[in-house]
Amino acid sequence: MNDIIKALHERKSVRVFTEEAIAEEDREAILNASLQAPSAGCQLLYTILDITDQNKKEKLAQLCDHQPFIARAKLVLIFCADCKKWLSFYKEAGLAPRKPGPGDLLLAAEDAVIAAQNAVTAAESLGIGSCYIGDVMEHAEEMKELLSLPAYVYPACMLVFGHPARQQKERKKPERFALSDIVCENAYQEKSSAEIRAMFEGRTGAQSYEAWMEAFWMRKYESEFSNEMNRSMEVYLEDFRKEGRVP
Ligand SMILES: Cc1cc2nc3c(=O)[nH]c(=O)nc-3n(C[C@H](O)[C@H](O)[C@H](O)COP(=O)(O)O)c2cc1C
């Protein structure tokens, strides 16, 4: 295993940070690494919000499903899929761009998340831990207000960073599924009942597959946060579903 692949295997989410600040040169290295990520048409279809205001961090901790460690992070970055900035560039040239659609949003979200993952990897190489916060996609109205998000700008993901506390370094990384459970050759293949059960063998503790899966389903898929995320997405999508030209 080379050093890069080893680092990818060893990275795990960090949710407890020491008091050590992130050095300015490390912050810049992390941000610059983001910008080096692949980007559709090299358009860098994202804007990164660096949240330094402690009151905003506290508010984000509340809005993002009450996760207090967000407010304790030493660096908080929100990667916004930005379908607005090129519209401004086009309009600056006297052009009349069409309104962006859901496809534009998806492309920009891909750009944003790929840039974010570069930040994660760069931070890891500097001994700085990180954690994604998916809940930034919730509470669209409050999030728009808190971050002054205009139409066509969507907070695709948030990352919190800090030096890992010792217990975090020692924590076991959650196990992944086997490669054969994830990779299909040439075309999508539905899993058989036997294959599904084999995937979860040894993963449900003392519970039956059914009991474990029902609890997981309630905790993740039928949860308040995932319903709120979908509701919020509809709020953001409203602008993207309108047809016509940008005024
Ligand atoms: C899109 C996304 C959203 C996530 N949101 C949260 C979150 O809100 N809170 C949290 O503690 N972890 C969050 N995580 C971290 C995952 O829980 C973590 O990556 C997963 O359990 C695997 O563990 P590992 O990162 O240590 O390998 C998120 C990860 C991703 C990729």
The ligand as an SDF file (V2000), in Angstrom:
LIG
                    3D

 31 33  0  0  0  0  0  0  0  0999 V2000
  -22.6100   13.3130    3.2910 C   0  0  0  0  0  0  0  0  0  0  0  0
  -22.1770   12.9860    4.7040 C   0  0  0  0  0  0  0  0  0  0  0  0
  -22.8890   13.5100    5.7580 C   0  0  0  0  0  0  0  0  0  0  0  0
  -22.4900   13.2530    7.0810 C   0  0  0  0  0  0  0  0  0  0  0  0
  -23.1310   13.8760    8.1100 N   0  0  0  0  0  0  0  0  0  0  0  0
  -22.7010   13.6760    9.3840 C   0  0  0  0  0  0  0  0  0  0  0  0
  -23.2900   14.3950   10.4540 C   0  0  0  0  0  0  0  0  0  0  0  0
  -24.1820   15.2180   10.2820 O   0  0  0  0  0  0  0  0  0  0  0  0
  -22.8110   14.1540   11.7000 N   0  0  0  0  0  0  0  0  0  0  0  0
  -21.7940   13.2820   11.9530 C   0  0  0  0  0  0  0  0  0  0  0  0
  -21.3930   13.1310   13.1030 O   0  0  0  0  0  0  0  0  0  0  0  0
  -21.2090   12.5770   10.9380 N   0  0  0  0  0  0  0  0  0  0  0  0
  -21.6210   12.7720    9.6670 C   0  0  0  0  0  0  0  0  0  0  0  0
  -21.0060   12.1210    8.6270 N   0  0  0  0  0  0  0  0  0  0  0  0
  -19.8860   11.2120    8.8870 C   0  0  0  0  0  0  0  0  0  0  0  0
  -20.3050    9.7510    8.7300 C   0  0  0  0  0  0  0  0  0  0  0  0
  -21.0930    9.3880    9.8280 O   0  0  0  0  0  0  0  0  0  0  0  0
  -19.0430    8.8820    8.6140 C   0  0  0  0  0  0  0  0  0  0  0  0
  -18.3210    9.2600    7.4620 O   0  0  0  0  0  0  0  0  0  0  0  0
  -19.3920    7.4070    8.5320 C   0  0  0  0  0  0  0  0  0  0  0  0
  -19.9560    6.9480    9.7360 O   0  0  0  0  0  0  0  0  0  0  0  0
  -18.1460    6.5640    8.2280 C   0  0  0  0  0  0  0  0  0  0  0  0
  -17.1790    6.7700    9.2380 O   0  0  0  0  0  0  0  0  0  0  0  0
  -15.7200    7.3080    8.9260 P   0  0  0  0  0  0  0  0  0  0  0  0
  -15.8460    8.6330    8.2460 O   0  0  0  0  0  0  0  0  0  0  0  0
  -15.0610    7.4480   10.2900 O   0  0  0  0  0  0  0  0  0  0  0  0
  -15.0370    6.3030    8.0630 O   0  0  0  0  0  0  0  0  0  0  0  0
  -21.3980   12.3750    7.3160 C   0  0  0  0  0  0  0  0  0  0  0  0
  -20.6930   11.8350    6.2310 C   0  0  0  0  0  0  0  0  0  0  0  0
  -21.0680   12.1540    4.9390 C   0  0  0  0  0  0  0  0  0  0  0  0
  -20.2580   11.6010    3.7970 C   0  0  0  0  0  0  0  0  0  0  0  0
  1  2  1  0
  2  3  1  0
  2 30  2  0
  3  4  2  0
  4  5  1  0
  4 28  1  0
  5  6  2  0
  6  7  1  0
  6 13  1  0
  7  8  2  0
  7  9  1  0
  9 10  1  0
 10 11  2  0
 10 12  1  0
 12 13  2  0
 13 14  1  0
 14 15  1  0
 14 28  1  0
 15 16  1  0
 16 17  1  0
 16 18  1  0
 18 19  1  0
 18 20  1  0
 20 21  1  0
 20 22  1  0
 22 23  1  0
 23 24  1  0
 24 25  2  0
 24 26  1  0
 24 27  1  0
 28 29  2  0
 29 30  1  0
 30 31  1  0
M  END
$$$$
